[in-house]
Amino acid sequence: KQFAIFHIHRAIVMDSLIGNLKRMRARQLFLQGVSFGLIVASALMIWKTLIVVTGSESPIVVVLSGSMEPAFYRGDLLFLMMSDDPVRVGEIVVFKLDGRDVPIVHRVLKVHEKPDGSVELLTKGDHNPVDDRGLYPTGQLWLNRHHVVGRVKGYLPYVGMVTIMMNDYPYLKYLLIAVLGVFVLANRE
């Protein structure tokens, strides 16, 4: 019975949305489209501002695996900063390896300072039994400064699960975008 009521309610809501879209004049529809564009542009401006303020090319990342448990769990949202301060053993950094698109969140295990002033890092996931040399490209034993995307400065637990679900089930991403678009266009205010 609840299932039938849900479908009836959903049909009524959809009819209402479609009716609103049909009653809108071309000018109203155009203004709603502009509003939607402004929302997207605002989100991009906020993202770019975060990049400038934090100094990180990716100021917010989602933990995708359990390699850092118990410090961070899959789905935790991490806030990153990048600074010129020296990286220390025990810090949690996010790095990108050459040839890979997905950043990795692991703890600095060793710091190797070379005579020329450059610094090399060795990382390891807290939950992993060995260091990350097996993840690094063949022949690479250390991370360099250019690999580090940022240092973890804060987190929100499990907030990133929405992102993981949208990546695991791409149709959810398109469904969410479509629903948001319809609501923005159908809102007459």
Disulfide bonds with the S-S distance in Angstrom:
none
